[in-house]
Amino acid sequence: MAILNYFAAGIMTILGGLHLIYALYDLFFHPRYFRPADKALMAAMQKTHPSISPHARNYWLSVVGFNISHAIGVLLFALLIILAADEKVSYLQPGLIAVAMAYTFISWKCWFFIPTLGSAITAILLAAALML
């Protein structure tokens, strides 16, 4: 069981780690990974703010900040998977499967193929670990 959790955590660590590196690159260097393909849209994002807060930083920085916090969340999810490999907290496993399935659904509907595949494999590994 534990080895399957470690593989699942590894997948999420790679996905979350790359996501964090890409988002930090966009924040501190030159926008590359999360910028819109339309350069005019990028300029517009830098000139406006999210409607939720008129005093927020520009929309582009909000997007980058969201991606950084999302990456941290994925890395914490990987840590929980590792912790659940311990028999004392294996009761977390069903919740972890649910989160992996949620990531799979969200990535299928909103993102692209790589996170969908990684999340789906993670959910399968976690479910297999629970059954063993």
Order of alpha helices (4+ residues) and beta strands (2+ residues): alpha-alpha-alpha-alpha-alpha
